[in-house]
Amino acid sequence: MTIKTGLEKVLKEYLNERENEAFAQNPIANFIRNDLAESIKTACGDADKYVIKGSAGQGVWARGPWVAIFNPIITSSAQNGYYPVYLFREDMQGVYLSLNQAMTEAKTLYKSDAKTALKARSENFRAILGSATGAFKDKVIDLAPSSPNNDTAFYEAGNILAKYYELGAIPSEEILVNDLLEALTLYDDLMNGEVASEVETQIEGDEPENTQFEDATKFRLHKRIERNAKLAKQAKKIHGYSCQVCGLNFEEKYGEIGKGFIEAHHLEPISNLKGKKIARDPQKDFSVLCSNCHRMIHKSKYIGDLKSFKTLHFKNKT
């Protein structure tokens, strides 16, 4: 199945199903979660890099269904961060491919000011991306929300950039795939740009000395990878809970409060990160380190070489 046939099927059938049929085990809801999501995943071209999820609601019909593409370095769910997402209008007259934000996170943080905050963050994200946004020129989207409290209304506020496809005028599969790949490029550009802007305003505390701005940007991206909860958990399960440089085991040292504590360290040198596929195999691309060794290895030249770091910098005085 193609993205084109999938989008057209949802636009033509969803409204009737939502208004007249039960939600549980509904075929169009299952189609969005499975078939349409799978066709989009195939078009992304990098099955390991992205998580694709579709939703027609949780227990009850959503007014506007969606299918989102998540980079786990940023987020693995619609609850946090930002991501490209196909957003269907409530009246099913069209669908947007939008680079958008998590409204749940905004509602939690900003309460009644969530829409204002989403719009402000969208402006900031657009400033990071600059003017080279290709086919994605829509700063304002219309999802035809029937209530200002509907999720669709919050997605309108969270839109960063989008492109619209109207029912009866869905473009060719080639155009749809090219648009999707362009959205993924914008997604990567925003991640890299956001990391760079963080470097300008914050100090991590363990950047290598005399680092250049580009290296500091890559360093922040490296740290973001390490803080991915799923990858870190998998790495710890594989490598255990003893530091692979000094041998410290927090449970042995501190008792019960140290049980299961260790930090995951991404071995890919920061010089290789930006502009290349990021290695994210928890067995081959990660090690586990205690807090001290982790901070020190980031200050060294041997981020990806535990053996050299241990030989040249670790002084075992016990």
N, C-alpha and C positions, 0 to 999 in steps of 0.2 A: 504494500500500500504506500502511496505517496503522501507527502504533507498536504498537497493540494486537495486530494480526494478526502483526506481526513478532516481538514478545515471545513470543506463544503458539507460534509455529512453532519458535522456538529451544528453548523449554522442552519441547516434545513430541518433537522430533527429534534434539536434540544428543547426548543420552546414547547412543543407539543408534549414531549415526555415530562418536562418539568411541571407543566400545568395539569396534566391528566393522568400520569402514571406514578406508581409507587417508586420510591427511591431505591429501596433495598434490591440488590442484584439487577438493577436496571441495565439493559444492554448498552444504552448510549453513555451512561456513567462509566461502565466498565470499558467501553471503547476509548473514552478519554484517558482513563488511567493506564490502559494497556496498549492498544493498537496505535493511537495517535502519539502517545509518548514514545513508543518504540520507533516509529517512523522518524520522529525528530531526533532521537538518539542516533539512529543510523546516519542521518544527514550531518550530524556534528562531526563525524569522522574520527573522533578520539574517544572511544568507549570508556577508557580508564580515567580520563580527565574530568568528565562531567557526570553528575547525577541528574536524571530526568524524572520529574514527577508531574502527574496530571491530577486534577481534582474537579469533581462536580459537586462537592459538598462533603460535610462530615455528619453523617446520620440523616441529614435533610438536604434538599436541593440547594445548591448555591444559585444565587440570581445570575451570576456570571461565572462560568467555569474557566479554568486556566490550565496551561501546561508550562512549567518552568524548567529552566536549565541552571543547575547549581554547580559552581566550582567549589569543592569542599574546602579550599584554602580560605574562601570568604564565608561560605555558608553551605549547609547541606539540607536546608529546609526553607520554607517560605516564612518562617517565624523571625528570621534575623537577616541582616545584611542587605545585599542588593543582587540582582540577577536578571537575565533576559527572560521574558515570559510572554506567551501568547495569551492575551486577555480578550475574551468574547464580550461584546456588548450585551446588556440584559435583553434587548429586543432582538438579538441575533441578526442584526442588519450588517454586521461586519466584525472583524477581529483585528486587534493591534498586536504587532510584535514590539514590545516595549522593554527598554532597560528600566527597571523599576525597583522599588524599595519594599522592605518588609513592613507592613502596616502594624502587625502585632507588636513588634518591638517599639514602634513609635507610640502606639496607644499606651503601652506600659510605662514608657519614660515620660511622655508629655501629656497624658490624660486628654482633657478637652482641647488642648492646643496641638493635637497630633497632626492635623492637616496642615496647620501653619508650619510646623516643624518639618514635615515631609517636603513641602514646597520650598522651604529655605535650603534644605539639604540638596534638593534637586538642582537649585541654582548653583550651589557650590560644586556639585558633581559636573555640571555642564561647563563650569569655568575650568575645572581640571582637564576635561576632554578637549577644550578649545573649539575651534571652528570646523575642524576636519571631521565631520560626522557623516559624510556620504549620504546614503539614502534615508538616514534617520534624522528627520528635520522637525518632527512634530513635538513641540514642547508642551502642548496642551492636548489632552485626549478626551473624548466624549464616550463614556461607557453606558450612557443612558440610564443612570441609576434612578430607581423608582423611589428611593429615600436617601436623604443625606447621610444616614447612618449605615447604609449598605457597604459591604466590602468594596464594591465597585467604585463608590465615591472616594474611598481612601486610596484605591489604586490610581484614580485620576490625579490625586494630590501627589502621589509618589512617583509619577512618571518623570523620568529624566530625559529620554529621547525615545521616539517611537516612529513606526511606519504603519499605515492603515491599509487593510485589505477589505474591500466592500463585497458583500454578498452579490453574486452575479458577475463580479469582475475580479475574481481571484486570479492572480497572474500565473504564468507557467511554473512548473516545478523547478526549472533552472533558476528562475528569478527568486523563487522562495528559498531555495537552498543558498544561493548567493547572499540573499538578505540575512539569513540565519548566520552564515559564516562571518558576515560583516558585523552582526550584533555581538558575536563572540569575540571578535577583535576589539570592539569597543569595550566589552567586559574586561578583557585583559588590560587594555589601555587605562581604564579607570582604576583597576587594582594597582597597577604600577604607578599611576599618577597620584593616587591616594597615599601610597606608601612614601613616595617622594615628598609629598606635602607634610607628612608626619615628621620626616627627617628634619625639615626646615624649622619645626616648632617645638620638637621634643628632644630630650637626651635620654637614651636608653641606659647608659651607664657602663656598658661593656663593649662598645664599638671599638674596633682596632684603632690604635693611636694614629694621629695624623691622617685620618681617612679622608678621601675625597668624597664629594657629594654623591657621585654615582655609586661608590662602594657602600656608602651609608644607606643609600636607597635599597641596594641589594641586600644589605644586612637586615633591614627591616622586613623585606620579603621573606628572607630566610627564617626570621623569628616567627613570622605569621604562619609559615608552614609547620614549624615545630609546635605551635600552639593549637594546631588542628586536633581536636579531642579524639576523633576516631583513629587517626594515624598514630597519635601518641599512645593510646591505649593498646593498639595492636603491637607497636614496637616494644612496649614494656612486657607484654605477654610473651613475646618471642625471646627477648634478650634478658629478661629477669629484672631483679631489683637491686643488683649490686653494681656500683659504678665500674665501668669498664676501663677506667684509668687508675683510680686509687683503691678500688675494691670496697669502698664504704657501702655497708648495707644499713639503711636507716633503722630498720626494725631491730637489728642486732645492737645498734648503738643507742637507740632511744626507747626501745620497747614498743609497746602497742601503738603509740602515736606515730611511729615511723613505718608501720606496716603498709606495704604497697606504695611507698613514696620513692620516686626517682624521676628524673627529667629526661625526656626524649630529645635527642640531638640529631638534626638533619645533616648528613655527611656531605651533601653536594656543596662544593666550594661556592661562596657567594659570587665569585667572578663568573660563574657559569649560569647564574639564575636568569637574569633578565633576557628576554628575547628567545629563550630556548625552552624546550619541553622540560618541565620540572619533574625529576625523579621522585616518586612517592611510594616506593616499595618498602613497607615497614621492616622487612628483614634485611635487605641489602643496602638500603639508603638511610638507615637510622642506627644509632647506638643509644645506650642509656648512660647517663652521667649524673653524679651528685651535683648539687647546686654550685659548689666551688669550682669543680673541674669544668662544668658547663660554661660558667662565666669566663674562666681563664682561657678556654680553648677558643672562644670568640675574640679574645684579645690577641690571639696568636696568629701565625701564618698557616696553621695546620688544622683548619676547621674540618677537613675531610680525611685527615691522616692521624688516627689515634696513636699509632705506634711511634711516629716521629714526635708528636706532642708529648707523649709520655717520656720518651728518651731525653728530649731536650729541655723540658720544662718541669716535669714532676720530680720533686725532690722528696723522696721517702726518708724521713728522719726517724722513723720508729724502728 
